[in-house]
Amino acid sequence: MSDGASNGDGIWIGPSVISADFLRLGEHLAEVEAAGADYLHYDVMDGRFVPNISIGLPVLEAAKRGTDLPLDVHLMIVEPERWVQEFRDAGADRITVHVEATPHIHRVVQAIAAAGAAAGVALNPGTPVSAIEEIVPYVQQILVMTVNPGFGGQSYIETSDAKIARVRELIDRVNPSCRLQVDGGVNEKTIARTVRAGADMIVAGTAVFNDRRTIAENVAVLRAQIAES
């Protein structure tokens, strides 16, 4: 499986599995794929780096068997270097680690590349863009958190647009092939502003998995908002 996405080089939408109904996970993965999503996003939380515990290796292994979509794993954990190979072996095509979670971010990025996955680095809302200046040339994506990580369903932090724009400028200057991902509070009301600011890889959780519409309808609404932006 490619580490890219299914719909070419436009704006990628990746539903966040943490917001799915786990009793119906296989069904939901099939619906996401049929809806034309570009990848699947997996939030891995350890209860230490963030105040929550979420899914791990068994769920990723099961999803690998149940979908052809690229699997994008976001490690919100301390000592991510200990788990790179395990998540790659479980099916991760892209692995993102937090710049705040390790003092040796370059070494971890090298380990991700050596394992055969696309490497990404994430920034918490309070972390300045300057923290990633030295690592941008070595990664395939930068993730800007637009909520404080740990829980789904939070509201988009209003100052995030300017931060996304600053990261976009840095990427365009240093590594134009790098993707700019946003995660947190992205829905039909906020997705267009993230794209206008420079995001081209969107994580959507409760905006895709909810009781208001079907998964296909929700993905279509998000794409319509992107098109209008």
Contacts in CASP RR format, 6 or more apart in sequence:
PFRMAT RR
TARGET T0000
AUTHOR 0000-0000-0000
METHOD contacts of the structure
MODEL  1
MSDGASNGDGIWIGPSVISADFLRLGEHLAEVEAAGADYLHYDVMDGRFV
PNISIGLPVLEAAKRGTDLPLDVHLMIVEPERWVQEFRDAGADRITVHVE
ATPHIHRVVQAIAAAGAAAGVALNPGTPVSAIEEIVPYVQQILVMTVNPG
FGGQSYIETSDAKIARVRELIDRVNPSCRLQVDGGVNEKTIARTVRAGAD
MIVAGTAVFNDRRTIAENVAVLRAQIAES
1 68 0 8 1.000
1 70 0 8 1.000
1 93 0 8 1.000
2 70 0 8 1.000
2 93 0 8 1.000
3 70 0 8 1.000
3 93 0 8 1.000
3 94 0 8 1.000
3 117 0 8 1.000
3 118 0 8 1.000
3 140 0 8 1.000
4 39 0 8 1.000
4 70 0 8 1.000
4 93 0 8 1.000
4 94 0 8 1.000
4 118 0 8 1.000
5 12 0 8 1.000
5 38 0 8 1.000
5 39 0 8 1.000
5 70 0 8 1.000
6 36 0 8 1.000
6 37 0 8 1.000
6 38 0 8 1.000
6 39 0 8 1.000
6 68 0 8 1.000
6 69 0 8 1.000
6 70 0 8 1.000
7 36 0 8 1.000
7 38 0 8 1.000
8 38 0 8 1.000
10 200 0 8 1.000
11 195 0 8 1.000
11 199 0 8 1.000
11 200 0 8 1.000
11 201 0 8 1.000
11 202 0 8 1.000
11 226 0 8 1.000
12 38 0 8 1.000
12 39 0 8 1.000
12 179 0 8 1.000
12 200 0 8 1.000
12 201 0 8 1.000
12 202 0 8 1.000
13 37 0 8 1.000
13 38 0 8 1.000
13 202 0 8 1.000
13 204 0 8 1.000
13 219 0 8 1.000
13 222 0 8 1.000
13 223 0 8 1.000
13 226 0 8 1.000
14 37 0 8 1.000
14 38 0 8 1.000
14 39 0 8 1.000
14 40 0 8 1.000
14 41 0 8 1.000
14 72 0 8 1.000
14 201 0 8 1.000
14 202 0 8 1.000
14 203 0 8 1.000
14 204 0 8 1.000
14 208 0 8 1.000
15 32 0 8 1.000
15 37 0 8 1.000
15 40 0 8 1.000
15 41 0 8 1.000
15 203 0 8 1.000
15 204 0 8 1.000
15 205 0 8 1.000
15 208 0 8 1.000
15 209 0 8 1.000
15 215 0 8 1.000
15 219 0 8 1.000
16 41 0 8 1.000
16 42 0 8 1.000
16 43 0 8 1.000
16 152 0 8 1.000
16 183 0 8 1.000
16 203 0 8 1.000
16 204 0 8 1.000
16 205 0 8 1.000
16 208 0 8 1.000
16 209 0 8 1.000
17 25 0 8 1.000
17 29 0 8 1.000
17 40 0 8 1.000
17 41 0 8 1.000
17 42 0 8 1.000
17 43 0 8 1.000
17 55 0 8 1.000
17 59 0 8 1.000
17 63 0 8 1.000
18 42 0 8 1.000
18 43 0 8 1.000
18 54 0 8 1.000
18 55 0 8 1.000
18 152 0 8 1.000
18 205 0 8 1.000
19 152 0 8 1.000
19 153 0 8 1.000
19 205 0 8 1.000
19 206 0 8 1.000
19 208 0 8 1.000
19 209 0 8 1.000
20 28 0 8 1.000
20 29 0 8 1.000
20 209 0 8 1.000
21 28 0 8 1.000
21 209 0 8 1.000
22 59 0 8 1.000
25 59 0 8 1.000
25 62 0 8 1.000
25 63 0 8 1.000
26 66 0 8 1.000
28 209 0 8 1.000
28 215 0 8 1.000
29 40 0 8 1.000
29 63 0 8 1.000
29 66 0 8 1.000
29 67 0 8 1.000
29 69 0 8 1.000
30 66 0 8 1.000
30 67 0 8 1.000
31 214 0 8 1.000
31 215 0 8 1.000
31 216 0 8 1.000
32 40 0 8 1.000
32 67 0 8 1.000
32 69 0 8 1.000
32 208 0 8 1.000
32 215 0 8 1.000
32 219 0 8 1.000
33 67 0 8 1.000
33 68 0 8 1.000
33 69 0 8 1.000
34 216 0 8 1.000
35 215 0 8 1.000
35 216 0 8 1.000
35 218 0 8 1.000
35 219 0 8 1.000
35 220 0 8 1.000
36 219 0 8 1.000
37 69 0 8 1.000
37 208 0 8 1.000
37 219 0 8 1.000
38 69 0 8 1.000
38 70 0 8 1.000
39 69 0 8 1.000
39 70 0 8 1.000
39 71 0 8 1.000
39 72 0 8 1.000
39 93 0 8 1.000
39 94 0 8 1.000
40 63 0 8 1.000
40 67 0 8 1.000
40 69 0 8 1.000
40 70 0 8 1.000
40 71 0 8 1.000
40 72 0 8 1.000
41 72 0 8 1.000
41 74 0 8 1.000
41 183 0 8 1.000
41 203 0 8 1.000
41 205 0 8 1.000
42 55 0 8 1.000
42 56 0 8 1.000
42 59 0 8 1.000
42 60 0 8 1.000
42 63 0 8 1.000
42 71 0 8 1.000
42 72 0 8 1.000
42 73 0 8 1.000
42 74 0 8 1.000
42 92 0 8 1.000
43 54 0 8 1.000
43 55 0 8 1.000
43 74 0 8 1.000
43 76 0 8 1.000
43 149 0 8 1.000
43 150 0 8 1.000
44 54 0 8 1.000
44 55 0 8 1.000
44 56 0 8 1.000
44 73 0 8 1.000
44 74 0 8 1.000
44 75 0 8 1.000
44 76 0 8 1.000
44 77 0 8 1.000
44 87 0 8 1.000
45 52 0 8 1.000
45 53 0 8 1.000
45 54 0 8 1.000
45 76 0 8 1.000
45 77 0 8 1.000
45 149 0 8 1.000
45 150 0 8 1.000
46 53 0 8 1.000
46 76 0 8 1.000
46 77 0 8 1.000
46 78 0 8 1.000
47 53 0 8 1.000
48 77 0 8 1.000
48 78 0 8 1.000
49 76 0 8 1.000
49 77 0 8 1.000
49 78 0 8 1.000
49 98 0 8 1.000
49 100 0 8 1.000
49 101 0 8 1.000
50 76 0 8 1.000
50 149 0 8 1.000
50 150 0 8 1.000
51 150 0 8 1.000
52 150 0 8 1.000
52 151 0 8 1.000
57 86 0 8 1.000
57 87 0 8 1.000
57 90 0 8 1.000
60 71 0 8 1.000
60 73 0 8 1.000
60 87 0 8 1.000
60 90 0 8 1.000
60 91 0 8 1.000
60 92 0 8 1.000
61 90 0 8 1.000
61 91 0 8 1.000
63 71 0 8 1.000
64 71 0 8 1.000
64 90 0 8 1.000
64 91 0 8 1.000
70 93 0 8 1.000
70 94 0 8 1.000
71 91 0 8 1.000
71 92 0 8 1.000
71 93 0 8 1.000
71 94 0 8 1.000
72 92 0 8 1.000
72 93 0 8 1.000
72 94 0 8 1.000
72 96 0 8 1.000
73 87 0 8 1.000
73 92 0 8 1.000
73 94 0 8 1.000
73 95 0 8 1.000
73 96 0 8 1.000
74 96 0 8 1.000
74 122 0 8 1.000
74 143 0 8 1.000
74 183 0 8 1.000
74 203 0 8 1.000
75 83 0 8 1.000
75 87 0 8 1.000
75 95 0 8 1.000
75 96 0 8 1.000
75 97 0 8 1.000
75 98 0 8 1.000
75 101 0 8 1.000
76 98 0 8 1.000
76 101 0 8 1.000
76 122 0 8 1.000
76 149 0 8 1.000
76 150 0 8 1.000
77 83 0 8 1.000
77 101 0 8 1.000
78 101 0 8 1.000
78 102 0 8 1.000
79 101 0 8 1.000
79 102 0 8 1.000
80 97 0 8 1.000
80 98 0 8 1.000
80 101 0 8 1.000
80 102 0 8 1.000
80 108 0 8 1.000
81 102 0 8 1.000
81 104 0 8 1.000
81 107 0 8 1.000
81 108 0 8 1.000
81 111 0 8 1.000
84 95 0 8 1.000
84 97 0 8 1.000
84 108 0 8 1.000
84 111 0 8 1.000
84 112 0 8 1.000
84 115 0 8 1.000
84 117 0 8 1.000
85 111 0 8 1.000
85 115 0 8 1.000
87 95 0 8 1.000
88 95 0 8 1.000
88 112 0 8 1.000
88 115 0 8 1.000
88 116 0 8 1.000
88 117 0 8 1.000
92 117 0 8 1.000
93 117 0 8 1.000
93 118 0 8 1.000
94 117 0 8 1.000
94 118 0 8 1.000
94 119 0 8 1.000
94 120 0 8 1.000
94 140 0 8 1.000
94 141 0 8 1.000
95 112 0 8 1.000
95 115 0 8 1.000
95 117 0 8 1.000
95 118 0 8 1.000
95 119 0 8 1.000
95 120 0 8 1.000
96 119 0 8 1.000
96 120 0 8 1.000
96 121 0 8 1.000
96 122 0 8 1.000
96 141 0 8 1.000
96 143 0 8 1.000
96 181 0 8 1.000
97 105 0 8 1.000
97 108 0 8 1.000
97 109 0 8 1.000
97 112 0 8 1.000
97 120 0 8 1.000
97 121 0 8 1.000
97 122 0 8 1.000
98 121 0 8 1.000
98 122 0 8 1.000
98 123 0 8 1.000
98 124 0 8 1.000
99 105 0 8 1.000
99 121 0 8 1.000
99 122 0 8 1.000
99 123 0 8 1.000
99 127 0 8 1.000
99 131 0 8 1.000
99 132 0 8 1.000
99 135 0 8 1.000
100 124 0 8 1.000
100 127 0 8 1.000
100 131 0 8 1.000
102 108 0 8 1.000
105 121 0 8 1.000
105 135 0 8 1.000
106 134 0 8 1.000
106 135 0 8 1.000
106 138 0 8 1.000
109 119 0 8 1.000
109 120 0 8 1.000
109 121 0 8 1.000
109 135 0 8 1.000
109 138 0 8 1.000
109 139 0 8 1.000
110 138 0 8 1.000
112 118 0 8 1.000
112 119 0 8 1.000
112 120 0 8 1.000
113 119 0 8 1.000
113 138 0 8 1.000
118 140 0 8 1.000
118 141 0 8 1.000
119 138 0 8 1.000
119 139 0 8 1.000
119 140 0 8 1.000
119 141 0 8 1.000
120 139 0 8 1.000
120 140 0 8 1.000
120 141 0 8 1.000
120 142 0 8 1.000
120 143 0 8 1.000
121 132 0 8 1.000
121 135 0 8 1.000
121 139 0 8 1.000
121 141 0 8 1.000
121 142 0 8 1.000
121 143 0 8 1.000
122 142 0 8 1.000
122 143 0 8 1.000
122 144 0 8 1.000
122 145 0 8 1.000
122 183 0 8 1.000
123 129 0 8 1.000
123 131 0 8 1.000
123 132 0 8 1.000
123 142 0 8 1.000
123 143 0 8 1.000
123 144 0 8 1.000
123 145 0 8 1.000
123 163 0 8 1.000
123 167 0 8 1.000
124 145 0 8 1.000
124 148 0 8 1.000
124 149 0 8 1.000
125 145 0 8 1.000
125 146 0 8 1.000
125 147 0 8 1.000
125 148 0 8 1.000
125 157 0 8 1.000
125 160 0 8 1.000
125 163 0 8 1.000
129 163 0 8 1.000
129 166 0 8 1.000
129 167 0 8 1.000
129 170 0 8 1.000
132 142 0 8 1.000
132 167 0 8 1.000
132 170 0 8 1.000
133 170 0 8 1.000
133 174 0 8 1.000
136 142 0 8 1.000
136 170 0 8 1.000
136 171 0 8 1.000
136 174 0 8 1.000
136 175 0 8 1.000
136 178 0 8 1.000
137 174 0 8 1.000
137 175 0 8 1.000
139 175 0 8 1.000
139 178 0 8 1.000
140 177 0 8 1.000
140 178 0 8 1.000
140 179 0 8 1.000
141 178 0 8 1.000
141 179 0 8 1.000
141 180 0 8 1.000
141 181 0 8 1.000
141 201 0 8 1.000
142 167 0 8 1.000
142 171 0 8 1.000
142 178 0 8 1.000
142 179 0 8 1.000
142 180 0 8 1.000
142 181 0 8 1.000
143 181 0 8 1.000
143 182 0 8 1.000
143 183 0 8 1.000
144 160 0 8 1.000
144 163 0 8 1.000
144 164 0 8 1.000
144 167 0 8 1.000
144 180 0 8 1.000
144 181 0 8 1.000
144 182 0 8 1.000
144 183 0 8 1.000
144 199 0 8 1.000
145 182 0 8 1.000
145 183 0 8 1.000
145 184 0 8 1.000
146 156 0 8 1.000
146 157 0 8 1.000
146 160 0 8 1.000
146 164 0 8 1.000
146 182 0 8 1.000
146 183 0 8 1.000
146 184 0 8 1.000
146 185 0 8 1.000
146 186 0 8 1.000
146 194 0 8 1.000
147 153 0 8 1.000
147 154 0 8 1.000
147 155 0 8 1.000
147 156 0 8 1.000
147 157 0 8 1.000
147 183 0 8 1.000
147 184 0 8 1.000
147 185 0 8 1.000
148 154 0 8 1.000
149 183 0 8 1.000
152 184 0 8 1.000
152 185 0 8 1.000
152 205 0 8 1.000
152 206 0 8 1.000
153 184 0 8 1.000
153 185 0 8 1.000
153 205 0 8 1.000
153 206 0 8 1.000
154 184 0 8 1.000
154 185 0 8 1.000
155 185 0 8 1.000
156 184 0 8 1.000
156 185 0 8 1.000
156 186 0 8 1.000
156 187 0 8 1.000
156 190 0 8 1.000
160 182 0 8 1.000
160 194 0 8 1.000
160 197 0 8 1.000
161 193 0 8 1.000
161 194 0 8 1.000
161 196 0 8 1.000
161 197 0 8 1.000
162 197 0 8 1.000
164 180 0 8 1.000
164 182 0 8 1.000
164 194 0 8 1.000
164 197 0 8 1.000
164 198 0 8 1.000
164 199 0 8 1.000
165 197 0 8 1.000
165 198 0 8 1.000
167 180 0 8 1.000
168 180 0 8 1.000
168 197 0 8 1.000
168 198 0 8 1.000
168 199 0 8 1.000
171 178 0 8 1.000
171 180 0 8 1.000
179 200 0 8 1.000
179 201 0 8 1.000
180 198 0 8 1.000
180 199 0 8 1.000
180 200 0 8 1.000
180 201 0 8 1.000
181 199 0 8 1.000
181 201 0 8 1.000
181 202 0 8 1.000
181 203 0 8 1.000
182 194 0 8 1.000
182 199 0 8 1.000
182 201 0 8 1.000
182 202 0 8 1.000
182 203 0 8 1.000
183 203 0 8 1.000
184 203 0 8 1.000
185 207 0 8 1.000
186 194 0 8 1.000
186 202 0 8 1.000
186 203 0 8 1.000
186 204 0 8 1.000
186 205 0 8 1.000
186 207 0 8 1.000
187 204 0 8 1.000
187 206 0 8 1.000
187 207 0 8 1.000
187 222 0 8 1.000
188 207 0 8 1.000
188 221 0 8 1.000
188 222 0 8 1.000
188 225 0 8 1.000
191 202 0 8 1.000
191 204 0 8 1.000
191 207 0 8 1.000
191 222 0 8 1.000
191 225 0 8 1.000
191 226 0 8 1.000
191 229 0 8 1.000
192 225 0 8 1.000
192 226 0 8 1.000
192 228 0 8 1.000
192 229 0 8 1.000
193 229 0 8 1.000
194 202 0 8 1.000
195 202 0 8 1.000
195 226 0 8 1.000
195 229 0 8 1.000
196 229 0 8 1.000
202 222 0 8 1.000
202 226 0 8 1.000
204 218 0 8 1.000
204 222 0 8 1.000
207 218 0 8 1.000
207 222 0 8 1.000
208 215 0 8 1.000
208 218 0 8 1.000
208 219 0 8 1.000
208 222 0 8 1.000
209 215 0 8 1.000
209 218 0 8 1.000
210 218 0 8 1.000
212 218 0 8 1.000
213 221 0 8 1.000
END
